[in-house]
């Protein structure tokens, strides 16, 4: 909160004096988002390893020279996956956290990121079983951590929006005042054109040219209750921006 107050400088109602904060500048949100990214990255690796295990099992006991077209393509795919696994570096680990104790689902996901349980049985069923358990744990952790990130984002958005409101309201009022002047100017143009017509001067749009703009027509006049600018004024009054 103090950090945003410093960003406001001297006048929190002057948009030129306000630096809009980013969610990721908040340490709690950045930490929660980093953990969510780590979970998603690990999920992708688990799904890759699960596919490798299934392709290994499919090709077990099959000689390459007896491969048909389908198995030959499977061997190519398996080689690509193994090369990617070797070149991807260490699996993502959980970022250091100073947050309170996580939920059970997030705690289980952290255990997967930490490599627990460590031993992986060599048999296909056991190997796939561990990958499936890790996959389920990480999916649950992603769901739980997404809720944490979304809640933090909502809280920060409300806080920042509240603190930015004076500058926002100042811009709303500035825009409305400009619209008022445009409406009055449009009325003067209409009155002048009506006086020209009343004087019997025919239409000479080649001389008395006017851009074909819709804004003055849409705004209408403040003397008309159902005009857009009158409705605009009532909304600003209801919001307390125009008093």
Backbone torsions as a table, in degrees:
resi	resn	phi	psi	omega
1	UNK	NA	-42.7	179.2
2	UNK	-64.8	-36.0	179.7
3	UNK	-61.5	-43.0	179.0
4	UNK	-67.8	-35.6	178.4
5	UNK	-62.5	-37.1	177.0
6	UNK	-66.2	-35.7	178.8
7	UNK	-63.7	-28.6	-176.6
8	UNK	-69.2	-16.6	179.1
9	UNK	59.3	-119.2	-171.0
10	UNK	-100.6	-31.8	-173.6
11	UNK	-133.6	100.2	-177.9
12	UNK	-66.7	-11.4	179.5
13	UNK	-94.4	-4.8	-179.8
14	UNK	-97.7	111.1	-178.2
15	UNK	-55.4	-30.3	-179.6
16	UNK	-68.9	-19.3	-177.7
17	UNK	-95.5	-0.9	-172.7
18	UNK	-106.6	129.6	170.9
19	UNK	-103.9	117.3	-175.1
20	UNK	-72.9	124.5	-179.5
21	UNK	-74.8	159.3	176.3
22	UNK	-107.3	148.1	179.1
23	UNK	-57.4	-39.9	-176.2
24	UNK	-70.7	-8.6	173.8
25	UNK	-75.7	-16.1	177.6
26	UNK	-82.5	123.6	-175.8
27	UNK	-58.9	-40.2	-178.3
28	UNK	-64.4	-43.6	179.6
29	UNK	-67.1	-43.3	-179.5
30	UNK	-60.5	-40.5	179.4
31	UNK	-65.1	-45.9	-179.4
32	UNK	-64.8	-40.9	-179.9
33	UNK	-67.4	-37.2	178.6
34	UNK	-64.2	-38.6	178.1
35	UNK	-66.7	-40.1	178.3
36	UNK	-62.3	-40.8	177.5
37	UNK	-63.5	-40.7	178.6
38	UNK	-62.4	-40.4	177.3
39	UNK	-62.7	-44.5	-178.2
40	UNK	-66.2	-38.5	178.2
41	UNK	-65.2	-41.4	179.0
42	UNK	-66.9	-36.3	178.1
43	UNK	-59.3	-42.4	179.2
44	UNK	-62.3	-38.9	178.7
45	UNK	-68.8	-39.0	178.5
46	UNK	-63.3	-43.3	179.6
47	UNK	-64.6	-36.4	175.9
48	UNK	-65.0	-46.4	-179.3
49	UNK	-65.9	-33.7	177.7
50	UNK	-64.6	-40.2	178.4
51	UNK	-67.1	-39.7	177.0
52	UNK	-60.0	-44.0	-179.5
53	UNK	-62.5	-42.0	-180.0
54	UNK	-66.6	-40.3	179.6
55	UNK	-69.5	-37.1	174.8
56	UNK	-57.8	-46.5	-178.8
57	UNK	-64.3	-39.4	-179.5
58	UNK	-63.6	-38.1	-175.8
59	UNK	-90.8	-3.2	-177.6
60	UNK	-59.3	128.6	178.1
61	UNK	78.8	3.8	179.6
62	UNK	-102.9	127.5	179.3
63	UNK	-79.5	136.4	-179.3
64	UNK	-57.0	-34.6	-177.0
65	UNK	-68.9	-16.7	179.1
66	UNK	-99.6	8.4	-178.1
67	UNK	-66.9	139.6	166.2
68	UNK	-85.8	-172.9	-177.5
69	UNK	-63.1	-39.7	-177.8
70	UNK	-65.1	-47.6	-178.9
71	UNK	-67.3	-33.7	177.4
72	UNK	-62.3	-40.7	178.2
73	UNK	-67.6	-35.5	178.2
74	UNK	-64.3	-40.4	178.8
75	UNK	-63.8	-39.2	177.6
76	UNK	-63.1	-45.2	179.6
77	UNK	-62.9	-41.7	-180.0
78	UNK	-63.0	-41.1	178.8
79	UNK	-63.9	-38.9	178.9
80	UNK	-64.6	-41.9	-179.7
81	UNK	-65.4	-41.8	179.7
82	UNK	-66.5	-38.0	177.7
83	UNK	-64.5	-40.2	177.9
84	UNK	-64.6	-39.9	179.9
85	UNK	-64.0	-39.8	-179.4
86	UNK	-71.1	-31.1	-176.4
87	UNK	-94.5	-1.3	-175.6
88	UNK	-84.7	-7.8	179.8
89	UNK	75.9	-170.6	-177.3
90	UNK	-66.1	152.1	178.3
91	UNK	-66.1	149.7	-179.9
92	UNK	-62.0	142.5	178.2
93	UNK	-114.5	162.7	-178.8
94	UNK	-70.8	136.5	175.7
95	UNK	-66.6	154.0	178.0
96	UNK	-63.6	140.6	-173.2
97	UNK	-130.7	140.0	172.9
98	UNK	-110.9	10.9	-176.3
99	UNK	-76.2	169.4	177.1
100	UNK	-67.4	171.4	-178.0
101	UNK	-54.7	131.8	-178.1
102	UNK	-76.1	171.3	174.9
103	UNK	-68.4	168.8	-179.4
104	UNK	-60.5	-39.2	-178.8
105	UNK	-66.3	-43.0	179.4
106	UNK	-67.4	-39.1	177.6
107	UNK	-60.6	-40.5	177.6
108	UNK	-65.3	-38.7	177.0
109	UNK	-65.0	-38.1	177.0
110	UNK	-63.3	-36.0	177.7
111	UNK	-63.9	-38.9	177.6
112	UNK	-64.8	-43.8	179.1
113	UNK	-62.2	-30.7	179.4
114	UNK	-81.8	-3.5	178.8
115	UNK	83.6	22.3	179.7
116	UNK	-100.5	138.5	-7.6
117	UNK	-72.6	148.2	-172.2
118	UNK	-72.6	-49.8	-173.8
119	UNK	-67.5	139.8	175.5
120	UNK	-121.9	117.3	-177.6
121	UNK	-66.8	146.1	-176.5
122	UNK	-73.5	-22.0	-178.2
123	UNK	-67.7	149.2	-177.1
124	UNK	-61.1	-44.5	-177.2
125	UNK	-62.4	-44.9	179.6
126	UNK	-67.1	-41.3	-179.7
127	UNK	-61.5	-47.8	179.5
128	UNK	-67.7	-36.5	179.7
129	UNK	-60.7	-43.4	178.5
130	UNK	-64.5	-44.0	179.2
131	UNK	-60.8	-40.8	179.2
132	UNK	-65.6	-39.9	178.5
133	UNK	-66.5	-42.3	177.1
134	UNK	-62.3	-40.8	-179.6
135	UNK	-61.2	-46.8	-179.8
136	UNK	-63.7	-40.5	-179.6
137	UNK	-65.6	-42.7	-179.4
138	UNK	-68.6	-38.9	177.6
139	UNK	-60.7	-43.8	178.3
140	UNK	-65.1	-38.6	178.9
141	UNK	-65.3	-39.5	178.3
142	UNK	-61.6	-43.7	178.7
143	UNK	-60.6	-46.8	-178.7
144	UNK	-66.7	-42.9	-177.9
145	UNK	-70.7	-31.0	175.0
146	UNK	-61.1	-39.5	177.3
147	UNK	-63.7	-39.8	178.5
148	UNK	-62.7	-47.7	-179.0
149	UNK	-63.1	-44.0	-179.4
150	UNK	-63.4	-39.7	179.4
151	UNK	-65.5	-44.7	176.9
152	UNK	-61.0	-42.4	179.4
153	UNK	-61.4	-41.5	179.0
154	UNK	-64.5	-42.8	179.7
155	UNK	-65.3	-43.9	180.0
156	UNK	-67.3	-39.4	179.0
157	UNK	-60.7	-43.8	178.6
158	UNK	-63.6	-44.2	-178.7
159	UNK	-63.5	-48.5	-177.7
160	UNK	-67.0	-40.7	179.6
161	UNK	-62.2	-39.1	179.0
162	UNK	-64.3	-41.8	-178.2
163	UNK	-74.7	-25.9	178.8
164	UNK	-87.0	-6.7	-174.0
165	UNK	-59.9	-40.2	179.1
166	UNK	-56.8	-43.7	178.8
167	UNK	-67.2	-39.4	178.7
168	UNK	-62.6	-46.5	-179.4
169	UNK	-63.8	-35.7	178.3
170	UNK	-62.6	-38.4	177.8
171	UNK	-69.2	-37.1	177.4
172	UNK	-61.5	-42.7	179.9
173	UNK	-67.8	-40.6	178.4
174	UNK	-60.9	-42.5	-179.1
175	UNK	-67.1	-39.2	179.2
176	UNK	-65.8	-41.4	179.2
177	UNK	-62.8	-39.6	177.4
178	UNK	-64.5	-38.3	178.1
179	UNK	-65.7	-37.5	176.6
180	UNK	-59.2	-45.7	-178.7
181	UNK	-65.1	-38.7	177.3
182	UNK	-63.3	-41.4	179.0
183	UNK	-62.9	-43.1	179.4
184	UNK	-66.0	-39.5	178.6
185	UNK	-64.9	-40.4	178.4
186	UNK	-63.1	-38.2	178.4
187	UNK	-64.2	-39.1	178.4
188	UNK	-64.8	-38.6	177.1
189	UNK	-62.8	-45.1	-180.0
190	UNK	-62.0	-43.3	-179.8
191	UNK	-63.1	-41.1	-178.9
192	UNK	-66.6	-41.1	178.9
193	UNK	-65.3	-40.2	178.4
194	UNK	-63.1	-38.6	178.9
195	UNK	-66.5	-36.0	177.5
196	UNK	-63.6	-45.7	-180.0
197	UNK	-64.5	-41.8	-180.0
198	UNK	-63.1	-26.6	179.0
199	UNK	-80.9	-0.2	177.3
200	UNK	85.6	11.3	179.7
201	UNK	-82.5	124.6	-178.0
202	UNK	-71.3	167.3	-179.3
203	UNK	-69.1	123.8	174.0
204	UNK	-133.2	73.7	-178.4
205	UNK	-66.8	-16.7	176.6
206	UNK	-72.7	-24.0	178.7
207	UNK	-101.3	-50.2	178.5
208	UNK	-94.3	69.0	-174.5
209	UNK	-80.3	153.1	176.9
210	UNK	-146.6	133.4	177.5
211	UNK	-60.3	148.0	179.4
212	UNK	-86.2	81.1	-178.1
213	UNK	-109.7	143.5	-176.1
214	UNK	-97.5	-18.4	-172.7
215	UNK	-56.2	-48.0	-179.7
216	UNK	-62.3	-36.9	179.5
217	UNK	-66.2	-39.8	-179.4
218	UNK	-68.4	-40.9	-179.2
219	UNK	-63.4	-42.1	-177.5
220	UNK	71.6	-156.4	-176.1
221	UNK	-117.3	145.9	178.2
222	UNK	-68.0	-16.2	178.0
223	UNK	-77.1	-12.3	178.3
224	UNK	-98.7	122.8	-176.3
225	UNK	-63.5	-36.7	-174.9
226	UNK	-92.5	12.2	178.4
227	UNK	-77.6	162.1	-179.3
228	UNK	-65.1	-40.3	-177.5
229	UNK	-69.3	-30.8	175.8
230	UNK	-68.9	-41.9	175.9
231	UNK	-63.9	-38.7	176.3
232	UNK	-57.3	-46.8	-179.7
233	UNK	-61.2	-42.5	-177.8
234	UNK	-65.5	-38.5	179.0
235	UNK	-64.2	-44.7	179.7
236	UNK	-64.5	-34.5	177.1
237	UNK	-67.4	-41.8	179.0
238	UNK	-63.2	-37.6	-179.8
239	UNK	-78.8	-5.4	179.6
240	UNK	80.3	7.9	179.6
241	UNK	-79.0	-37.7	179.5
242	UNK	-110.2	122.9	-175.8
243	UNK	-123.2	NA	NA
